[in-house]
Amino acid sequence: MPTTRPFSLLRPYLKNLLLLILLSSALRLLFFALNYQQFQTQNNSTLSLAFLHGLRFDLATITLCLAPWLLISLLLYVFNWQRSLVLFGKIYWPLPPLIIITSNVADALYFPFTGRRSGPEVFSFSQDLADQAGQLLSQYWLLAAVSVVSVIVFVKLSLGLLPTTSATSRPWYSRLVIACAIFFFAAVSIRSGFGSKPLNPSHAFNWPAASTGHLVLNSTFTLLRQDLSKLKKINFFASDKQARQLNHLQSAPWPTPANRDNVVIIVLESFALEYLSDNRDSPGYAPFLQQLMKQSLNFTDAYANGRRSIDALPAVLAGLPTLMQEAFITSGYLGNNVSGLAQVLQREDYQSWFFHGAKNGSMHIDTMSKRFGFENYTGRNEYPDQRDFDGKWGIYDEPFLQHMASTLNTVPQPFIAGVFTISSHNPYSIPAQYQGDFPLGTLKIHPTIGYTDMALRKFFATAKKMPWYDNTLFVITADHTSLSDNPDFQTATGRHRVPIVLYSPKGKIPAGDSNKVAQHTDLPITVLDYLGLSEKYRDQLLPFGHSLLAESAGEAFFVESDQYVLVNESSILLASKDFQRVEFKPKASTANQGDKARLQMLKRLKAKVQIYNNGMLNNDLLR
């Protein structure tokens, strides 16, 4: 029966929103109870903050679930079509509780087997899940029954909140203002704020701790907001074990005693090998780095595993290459069991710190550093003097690297530190006092290569005066290549060629050039090998890297132009994603050009793809 109270959409909408938020919080509590062992090392404060942070994801999820109803209902409300609005609500409002309950309850049970919240990739297992439905229901019949009852109860509660038709209504302009306000609130809720980037699953691992990310998330959110990474199960070989055997490179640990040296990993923005000149005897654009390379173990045939900054850190810090279109840190596999180098060294009582001068959140660098085990982070937000801001991107490299050196001087040893420079990134800003000081070169990036090189020189000059310097291993590389005017670096392999340099001030690593093929994913195992820890933690390392200090031959593996590329000491193999097109290129006319060499490389390439795809899908890269 119509009421005399003006017809309202806002009150029922907000009441239903609150009801579904309470439901989502209860489901998070169920998830926690069923997976307590995953979070039992967390203190009560961290767990409480995880539940609090989860409300942010719940609000976005519920608003997404209600979005189709909301868009249509707002129009119906503005035109005062009350009966149609109420009828549509009766049809639609049962869906959100049904979706939220079923997805979260099912995933709470599935989580122990996958170690992550499920995203759209779960549908690739739809047949397996259908086959197992019977035994799963029989095993969890009580929880299934409670879920069914919960769906019925919350559907009835939701329907009870629907507006009722009224003999009176607000003026049309009032209804329009209310509709616009609701729409604005919903849009902000879905994005979770006014930032340039909408809320995505990776944000859950930012706060309060990376290890509580799965608790912060809800499964409906990951199903709705995670893009499919297009990974498919691969069966080139009878088993993944066989693929791993084919991928293995036989090597022995570096024959030096274990030590507790510090580790500093320097990732230089866009420092393509091209900018360092071929023979390193000409001035080039980075004279200090070129001189340092002569005092280091320098790998002349080294490759980045990706072409984007967001792809570099998973490879450098955790040994994880990029084979997906989507970056690991924004993919549905972010929560997979992947150990970063810093996480491993924490077990040896190493302190950890990562530095990146850009605005916090830029390229998800802060999220990645925490995901891979760095306990402390300094970005533009934490930097003490904002006068050093370049006006566009972040803090200039020179003052930022000096701040890093000073900070490390206060950190107890041993420590692992990482830094990602920014100034040689578009728009290639140089402080006013240095304008004209560096060679213009032929590309707009060249002067900033000189500036960052100068900043690096001053960093080392400062660090040399500090007590931690002599017992530190410096690992220097670039995140990826950039602008090119040299045809030799405009090939599938040339577009990935970067410096990889290992420098020990006390000469613990002999200096010299090595023509061994090297790649970013080799760096974590190489550092552990240098520290005498490679055998102890071998089971914590991904199978895509090999120690550069070992006697074994090296290789590099990456995706370029939607094709797989495998490089070894004598040949290059390129293959389309479906392996229908394969190209084998000996590096020199004297290299082995026979079918046997080609087939051997093809097998290794297929083994790597199978290990990656199946390991990501099954969350068993670590074995």
Number of C-alpha atoms within 10 A of each C-alpha: 7 11 11 11 13 15 21 19 22 13 13 17 18 13 14 21 18 14 16 23 20 14 18 26 17 13 19 26 15 15 22 19 13 15 17 12 10 17 16 11 10 13 9 10 9 16 20 13 15 24 19 14 19 22 19 20 28 28 22 22 28 24 23 22 22 18 16 11 17 21 14 12 22 20 15 18 23 20 12 19 13 22 14 14 22 20 11 15 19 16 11 15 22 18 14 22 25 17 14 23 23 19 18 22 19 18 22 23 16 14 17 14 10 18 18 23 28 27 23 17 19 16 12 14 13 11 10 11 13 10 11 11 12 10 10 15 13 10 11 12 12 11 14 17 12 11 17 14 12 17 21 15 12 21 18 14 16 23 18 13 17 21 19 19 22 16 12 12 17 14 11 13 10 12 21 17 12 18 22 14 13 19 16 11 14 21 17 16 22 21 20 18 14 10 9 7 11 14 19 18 25 23 20 25 24 20 17 19 18 23 22 21 25 25 25 28 28 29 31 26 26 21 20 13 19 19 15 16 19 13 16 13 18 17 15 14 15 9 12 19 13 13 22 18 11 17 18 15 16 10 13 14 17 20 11 11 9 14 11 17 20 20 23 22 21 21 25 25 22 26 29 27 25 23 26 21 15 11 9 16 12 11 12 21 26 26 19 19 22 23 13 16 23 16 20 23 23 25 22 21 25 28 32 31 31 26 19 17 20 22 24 25 28 26 26 27 26 30 28 28 27 22 24 17 13 16 20 23 23 19 21 28 24 20 23 20 17 23 20 27 23 29 21 20 21 17 9 13 12 21 20 27 24 24 26 27 26 26 21 18 16 17 15 17 23 22 23 25 27 24 28 20 23 26 17 14 20 21 21 23 15 13 21 10 13 13 9 17 20 19 11 12 19 25 27 26 29 22 18 28 26 19 18 21 19 15 12 21 15 8 15 11 18 19 23 24 23 25 23 23 28 24 29 26 17 15 13 18 21 22 14 8 7 10 11 10 11 17 15 14 13 10 10 14 24 21 25 26 28 25 27 27 23 19 22 22 19 17 21 17 13 15 19 14 10 14 11 18 23 16 18 21 24 21 22 21 28 27 31 27 26 20 17 17 11 11 8 11 18 15 12 17 23 20 23 28 26 31 32 25 25 25 23 22 15 12 13 13 16 14 18 13 16 14 14 19 20 32 33 31 29 27 26 26 28 23 22 23 26 25 20 19 22 22 13 10 14 15 13 21 24 25 23 25 27 28 26 26 20 17 13 14 17 22 24 27 28 24 24 20 8 13 17 22 22 21 26 19 17 17 19 20 20 24 21 16 14 9 13 7 10 16 13 19 16 19 15 10 9 8 13 15 16 10 10 10 15 19 13 11 20 20 16 18 24 21 24 21 21 22 26 27 19 18 18 21 21 15 20 17 22 15 12
